[in-house]
Amino acid sequence: MGPKAQKISQTKQKNKVAKRTRAESIAIVARMMKEKASPEEIAKALNVRVPTVFNWTAEARKIAFPEKAKPQPIKSEKNNSRGVFGGPLPAGHPIAMKGLWRGLEHWRIPGFQKVVSA
């Protein structure tokens, strides 16, 4: 075996020792994202290309910036049908009917009258 073949095998051994798992790399990316490092800085620190860092950022963002608990909807009281802020009027209410007909009057064709047959 020549010196060149020996050099290649030593390089492969170094790479095997230096490799991290995906989870370890994502943890490092998450830590650096908290420190507001740029993707180029993260790539340089991990000795990978920038597109590789972009592949890890979605998972790292979930670790670095976990979502806050989603707000729960306010439960309305059943005894008041209109609720605290009014809510919709019941069907057939005079105010609702007046508004409905007023809106329909807007679309009436001028000079058109319905002929009622007797």
Steps between C-alpha positions, in 0.01 A plus 500: 500500500641836395512827701203642310274207595609532862423875500146437365424244768621741772271771363204262503577410862512868598163561331340206678619625837395860432144420380202602708153359493223705344346561843831634636539731200144628536561569871808704410306691233224572753749633753663722240161624379425614855828690489382661172777356285465525122462183290849558361648513852312184597621320186859602570479382863352163399728464197205447263351692210233769550222298323559222753444750781174607334388135502542495878354841587133395514569236765751724679249787514252273682768422759635854531165679504225267625145614432309654784181336616211590274232712667181319588173642363277679748194295584180698459224488754188316386251711699562815293423423134662820370817468706719775641562678170151479356530213257252441218136592533250215497334409168202719416601780738354836376839673487655216299203490261511877446870481415440209265227680306698822491790311347272342243356841408847598387481244218146588383487592133359854458161512327442124542180405675373154565160435348274317742237292330164470670 
